[in-house]
Amino acid sequence: MAFITIKLAYKRIIRKPQKIVGIILGIALGVALLTGVMVGVASLKAGFTNSFLHTLGERDAFFSYSPYGEIETTDQDFIEALNLTAFQGIEAATARLRVDVSVFNEEQGTLQPTVLLNGMNPNETGFLPFYDDYDKSNELVLNETTLSADHIFMGAGLAEEMKLEKDDLITISFGFGNATVFGDFTIQEIYNEDKGKGREDSGFSLALPLSRLQDMINTASEAIGESPTVVTNKVNRVYLNIEDEFEEDKEFMEELFNQIRAKIAVITALPLEVIEYTWEFTMIRVFIIDIIDQMMTMMSTMLNAFGALIIAAGLLVIVNIQLMALEERESQTGIMRAIGAKRRTIISSTLIESVFLGVIASIVGLLGGIVYGWFLGWVFAYSFDFASEDIPLIVTQSTLIWSFVFGFIIAVVSGIYPSLRASRINIVDVLRGITRIHPKKMTKKSIYFGSILSIGAIIWLTMSGFPPLWEGKEAFRNIDDVEKMYIPILFTVLGPAIMASYFWSKRISLNVGALFMIGWPLFIIIWALEWVEEGDGGMWLISYCIVSMIIGNVLLMGINLEIFASIGEKVVGVVPRLRATGMVAFRQMSSNKTRSTLTFALFATILSMNIFMAAFNASMRFGLDDAMEEISGNTDIIVSITSPVPRAVQTANLIQEDADFNNRIDLVRPLTVTHGLSYLITDPTNSSWRPNPLNETEAENIVSNYNVAIANDTFWDDEDDWFFKYGLEHDKYIEFEDGVKYQDDEIVTPEDQLLWKALSENRHVNITNPNNASETISVPIIITTRLMTFDNFQVKYLKEVGDLVYLEDTDGNLKPYLIAGFAIDNPLINAFQLASQHDGSGGGPFGPATFFVSAEEKENLVVFSFGLGELDNYLLIGSPFDLNSEGNDILSQDIQTWANSNTSEYRILYGMHSFYVIVVYDIYEEFLEGQYRFFNFLQTFTSLGFVVGILGLMVVSLRAVSERKREIGMLRSIGYKKLDVILAVIFELIALSIIGWLIGMFNGLVMAQRLIDVSFGDLADFVIPWYPHILIYSVITFGASFIAAIIPGWLASRIPPSEALRYQG
Amino acid sequence: MSKSEYILECNNVHKVYGEGTQNEVHALQGINLKIKRGEMVAIQGPSGCGKSTLLNVIGGLTPISEGEIFINGIDIRDFTDAEMATFRNVNLSYIFQLFNLFPFLTSLQNVILPLLIQQLPRSIAESRSISLLREMGLGGQIIRRPGELSGGQQQRVAIARALVSNPQILLGDEPTGDLDTTTSGDILRLFRRINTEREQTMVLVTHSDWIASKCDRIIRIQDGVIVEDGLNGGK
């Protein structure tokens, strides 16, 4: 029997090989997609790794004596005394002096506030040589001899940004102590960072021989009264080139760092714990690899999630084709059964055929997947300005294995249903060519299936422990609970509906089930999400909603296809010429329910996904202007002043003395901003309360942050007319020494204003002394950004309103501050985050935290003591223009030119050039553009669904029409013209694509609109991307249907009717 | 006798399948045939003799290789495909052995289809079709689909569809071939009634001598050539 089974399968395949092309193509598309994702992710990962690690060159790790950032320096001789290359695993070590500087060009009037000036050892032995020149034609040499006096090397990135060339003049400046150091240089060479030591510092760098920079520092030291004899050869970072064998070995590096610390302790004769506290070690290569791993895990999760939907669409094509093959072979199956073949034989022969086709399809799919993976890499490179050659094509062994396993699984899964149907045919009916009408009730199996669903759902409901629904809105408070309840509740209704289809009307029961599959997700996204107040999940919930809306809509339309067919018939029938054609097309469509449903389900799935992505992305990119206007809190322009100035004079200069700005500036307010570290101590009563930044368990107690001191009238004025409306999140009562206030979480409220005012007035709160519970102490308030970290992509909040944070005061003590509120996303914070990305100061995935303290507190804090004194270094500017108005761009240019121009009042007064002007809208645009590009990349990926759809539709249509040859002959025999035959096929497919399009539009737009609304409320405009996205998708959908109809329709119409009538399949 | 007295006239009709290929088959080899209006003609012959091919060339379902065919005095060779389709819709009707009803349409929809092709208003087309179905004894089966009908009922629906457009000639290809003897007898009596009452010209291809014996005239074909053509005295 086994032989017969295999023989039967074999004969089926070789009899008409052209007929199996569709099945192979369908499976191959699924395999290609999976392989493409695997190849794409592996290639992108390799590309990222290459690209980011290339920026490192051979600098695998670094350390510095810098507990407070990079201001502290140490002696080069000390570093040499460590004899680092004697440690096992260190191939080479080099010390540099790195200083953050501002670069100004007088001629252009351009300023770059954050540029790294590298003092480099001319003989960085064991590292790659210095960079190529700009044309990459010559290798540059940097030493005292090759670099002329008063000359400097400049990175190509910086030169391009500032539009500078060789021999141009620049002025650099940096703060040192309380002084600002200036230096004028001529650009001797522009170095290209593509080769050599890696693209360090984003190309925004300058280079000098180490000794020259040391001389500059020493001169500055003398100027502020520091003796140059103390330390003459300062360095502040030591780079280590670790042997390849160990450079990615975390444990080895930890051990190596410990050994170096121990040696430092010996040389300095200090306790090891002091060394651990004062020396900072970073295994940068390992860190980057970890980040890339996390990024790629996230990306592959997203690609796989969307890929699963596309594969689902592909499965619809395959099952459709399999069903056609089954119908076509019904008579053969009937004959087989008539001569004694068992059901098992029919099932196994169909499955063997599927598996055989699966193997062939896997090979085809694997090749397609490799091409697709390459394409994904190319699209990514194009979207994010990567060089495409940086992304290699990686096909791993597991990719190969999975491709075949997946091909096998698709083949078997898609073969099971048709084979079961084939085994259950009514032999007599099939042999006599009788088509039975579907019964109005379901078979007994629906009771079993419905019972399993219902019982499973009840067990699930009782086990999962989310709040009962009768608690009303409370039950939906936590999004994780909503996520957990989604499927069991869906099954609770679906199970009984399926059971009812046996006892009651099949149509009504299934309609109830389908409507619930649409209604339940709509309820979630329209109402329940509005009630959600806590929880971190949501991604799965959104996926469940999309999938069940697609299935529900498809089922609803499928069950009621006759209604749609009648409407279509009536619409087309308005034209007498088309009446007959319309009747045949639409009746054909509604009678062949399963196949028709599978066909429009294909488009429904693809369009739902793509339209959702397009609408969501467009709204996120172009619909947030109102939200940005609100979040910006009236700040249109931010000025960073690289050389701090006394506030009163500069603001007066800006607003009052220059008539040019009279009508264009509403207000200007100063801020003092500095960067440093704060402590988030959980238990300050612990004797070792000063945390060790190198101890992993306490690492999260240290936050790299921007400290912002606000002056008394920054966020309001005396008449309570609030200038800069910066919102707060403050969901707990904060009781001040004189009262209780605030519990409101709207974006900007009068309570926010009062809280900002309380901060500026340096009001205190009475709390129990953490060190002595019997004592009450009065502490000032602080406003921070939401202090959080990420643990496996889950947000973890470190502090809540009412908790304490500690800042070091000028006496070396940690001073407690009570968190009164969290500053909501605003342009100032975003500007810092952006700056931290540019200058690499980092501070976590979302940049460093921002702490706001009063101007009064500023006076006593260490972080404000360097170089700032009574000075301000930031300005917030409000203009009468809309945030996205071009007026702000022009104004910002005018301010920069005015401030940095040689003849301006400001320059005459201060003799310096230090205004770096940021247009707030540009900050958002940069954020949104990055996000937009990423979504566009995902959209390119999801658009592959259309390729699956079009190819699938073509195959299905070709097969379907060729199977209908006999019917076409019948039509021709009663007077159908060729054109009528073509029109009938077109009407049918276009009608199906209209259904798919309607479902896709409904699902995609509703989901996107709700998500945007839930996320941004009234602040966001929902943007429907009619052009180009929806137009393109519609053209593809209807165009593909038209072509998929007209080609087979035309071919069929050419067959002589007499021949068509003889067709037996 | 003038040309128009014959509703169908075939002169030296040849039909070659796969012309110029190795599989060339000369299905009709110079058929000369004239059929009068209202005549009920049986075409008989062994399998593969060219009976069905003759029916198909008469109905314009396949082009002839040589010769000429006049229906109602009109040379159908001159027609374009679209003209032939229209001509077929108005003047010719088919009844097939396997009924060839559209399984996805109801009895009424199957019958109405030729009239809709003629762009008749739906109400007129429906009333004419319903009365014809009633005449065929199918008043209760109007909204049923072929799958819900017996073989005899299906063939009656097929006959109703063939008659609904009042064709000049009704062509039947083994119209009772898939039916039992009793039902075949019923269908044949129906044919005879239609032929008599409507003076409907009928050309029936059949293997059955009994059915042939009930026709006005029997034509026997062998190897694509008419070998016998005579009036049936025994009907």
Interface residues (C-beta under 8 A of the other chain):
Chain A: G433 I434 T435 R436 I437 G573 P576 R577 R579 A580 M583 V584 R587 Q588 S590 S591 N592 R966 E967 G969 M970 R972 S973 I974 G975 Y976 K977 K978 L979 D980 P1056 P1057 S1058 E1059 L1061
Chain B: T53 N56 G59 L61 T62 P63 D81 A82 A85 T86 R88 N89 V90 S93 Y94 F96 L98 N100 F102 P103 F104 L105 Q109 L113 P114 L116 I117 Q118 Q119 P121 R122 R145 P146 G147 E148 R161
